[in-house]
Structure formats: structure tokens, C-alpha cells
Amino acid sequence: MSIHKGGCHCGNLRLTLHLTQEPAEVRLRSCGCGFCRANRTRTTSDPKGRAEIWADDWSDVSRYRFGTGTADFLLCRRCGIYLGAVTETPAGTRMVTNTNCLDDRALFVGTPTPTDHDGETVAQRVARRATMWTPTIVHV
């Protein structure tokens, strides 16, 4: 596994991401929703990997929900950085990571594939995340 650390600009929100592929081989995505376009995200997930998230002060972390309200988009209230989205699924907690917040983000050189999930039902969305997103531990 390759290990990648990152977090927000001010250091309040931190992440360790374990991937089964090297950064240059990782599939990147660029979601077509307004939030992701505005934040110019390059996201990835690895269902065979794992992630851990910490915050020095969780009261300075915004858990933004929109659309279907099925995921928490984690943003630092201090510096505004978007770390990724976390959701609860029948398979456990899962995450998609914004690779722009990783310390070694320059190693993630793939061209993001545009994605559009507008046609999914809530059940389809949760099922996709359960099988495709990264298993995650959130240290609260």
C-alpha cells in the first residue's frame, strides 16, 4: 500500500490515506456538481484501501450536506479547505478524498474523469459508495 498524508491548510483537519495503487496509477474523478466544480476537485477512492481522519477541533469542521443529503462534505471552517466526503453505508463508513488536500498531491498526475451521478436513486448512490469508496475511520 502507498500511504499519503494531508489535511487542511491550517492543520486542524488531517487525513491519512492508504491506497493499493501508486499515485500515478490512481483513477481521479471530477464530479460535475456545482460544489465540486467550484472547488476544482480531483477525487479518488479505493475500496481495498483505508483512510483515517482527525481534527484538533471538530467544532471548526463543517459537515456540509446538499443534494440527496447522503454524505458529509468535510470543510475546515478556519481555512476553507475541502478534505473529502464521508458517508455511512451498510458496509460501514466510506470516504472519497479530494487529492488536492494531500501533501504529495503533485504525484497524482492522472487526468480526472468527469462524473455525473444525477440519475442515481438514493439507494443506488449508497450502494455505489459502499462498494467503491474507501473504508474510513473518523476519529471524533
C-alpha positions in Angstrom: 0.0 0.0 0.0 1.1 3.6 -0.6 0.5 6.0 2.3 -0.5 9.6 1.7 -0.9 12.2 4.4 -2.7 15.5 4.1 -5.2 17.9 5.5 -6.4 21.4 5.5 -4.1 24.5 5.2 -4.3 25.5 8.9 -3.6 21.9 10.1 -6.9 21.5 12.1 -8.2 18.7 9.8 -5.9 15.8 8.9 -6.0 12.7 6.8 -4.0 9.5 6.2 -4.9 7.7 3.1 -3.7 4.1 2.3 -4.1 3.2 -1.4 -3.5 -0.1 -3.2 -2.1 1.7 -6.2 0.7 4.2 -6.7 -0.5 7.9 -7.2 0.3 8.0 -10.9 -2.0 4.9 -11.4 -4.9 6.1 -9.3 -8.1 6.9 -11.1 -9.1 10.5 -10.5 -12.6 11.9 -10.9 -14.0 15.4 -11.3 -17.6 15.4 -10.3 -19.9 17.6 -12.4 -21.9 19.1 -9.5 -21.7 22.8 -8.7 -19.8 22.2 -5.4 -17.1 20.1 -6.9 -16.7 22.4 -10.0 -16.4 25.4 -7.7 -13.7 23.6 -5.6 -11.9 22.2 -8.7 -11.8 18.8 -7.0 -9.7 15.8 -8.1 -11.2 13.0 -6.0 -10.2 9.3 -5.6 -11.3 6.3 -3.6 -10.1 2.8 -3.1 -12.4 0.1 -1.8 -9.4 -2.0 -0.9 -7.6 0.8 0.8 -8.4 2.7 4.0 -8.5 6.3 5.4 -8.4 7.9 8.8 -9.5 11.4 9.6 -8.7 13.6 12.7 -9.4 17.1 13.7 -7.8 19.1 16.5 -11.1 20.8 17.0 -14.2 19.3 15.4 -16.2 22.4 16.1 -14.1 24.1 13.4 -15.1 21.4 10.8 -18.2 22.0 8.7 -20.1 18.9 7.6 -21.9 20.3 4.6 -24.7 18.3 3.0 -26.5 19.1 -0.2 -28.5 17.3 -2.9 -29.6 13.9 -1.5 -28.1 14.7 1.9 -26.4 11.3 2.0 -22.8 12.4 2.5 -21.0 14.9 4.7 -18.6 17.1 2.8 -15.8 18.0 5.3 -14.6 21.6 5.1 -12.4 23.4 7.6 -14.2 26.4 9.0 -10.8 28.2 9.6 -9.1 27.9 6.2 -11.9 26.7 3.9 -10.2 23.6 2.6 -12.5 20.7 1.3 -11.0 17.4 2.5 -13.5 14.9 1.1 -16.9 13.4 1.6 -17.8 10.8 4.2 -20.9 8.7 4.3 -22.4 5.8 6.3 -23.3 2.7 4.3 -24.4 -0.8 5.3 -20.8 -1.8 4.7 -19.5 0.9 7.2 -18.1 4.4 6.9 -16.8 5.3 3.5 -14.9 8.3 2.0 -14.0 9.9 -1.3 -10.8 12.0 -0.9 -10.0 15.3 -2.6 -6.4 14.6 -3.6 -5.8 18.4 -3.7 -5.5 18.3 0.1 -2.8 15.6 0.1 0.8 16.7 0.9 2.0 14.8 -2.2 -0.8 15.9 -4.5 1.7 16.6 -7.3 2.2 12.8 -7.6 -1.4 12.3 -8.6 -0.9 13.1 -12.3 -3.8 11.4 -14.0 -6.4 13.4 -15.8 -9.7 13.4 -13.8 -12.6 11.6 -15.5 -15.8 13.7 -15.4 -18.6 12.0 -13.5 -22.3 12.8 -13.2 -24.4 11.0 -10.6 -27.6 13.0 -11.1 -29.6 10.0 -12.4 -28.9 7.8 -9.4 -31.6 7.0 -6.8 -30.6 7.4 -3.1 -30.4 3.6 -2.9 -28.1 3.3 -5.9 -25.9 6.1 -4.6 -25.5 4.5 -1.2 -24.8 1.1 -2.8 -22.1 2.6 -5.1 -20.4 4.3 -2.2 -20.5 1.1 -0.2 -18.6 -0.7 -2.9 -16.5 2.0 -4.5 -15.5 4.5 -1.7 -12.6 4.0 0.7 -13.3 2.3 4.1 -12.7 5.1 6.7 -12.3 5.7 10.4 -13.3 9.1 11.7 -11.6 9.9 15.0 -14.0 12.1 16.8 
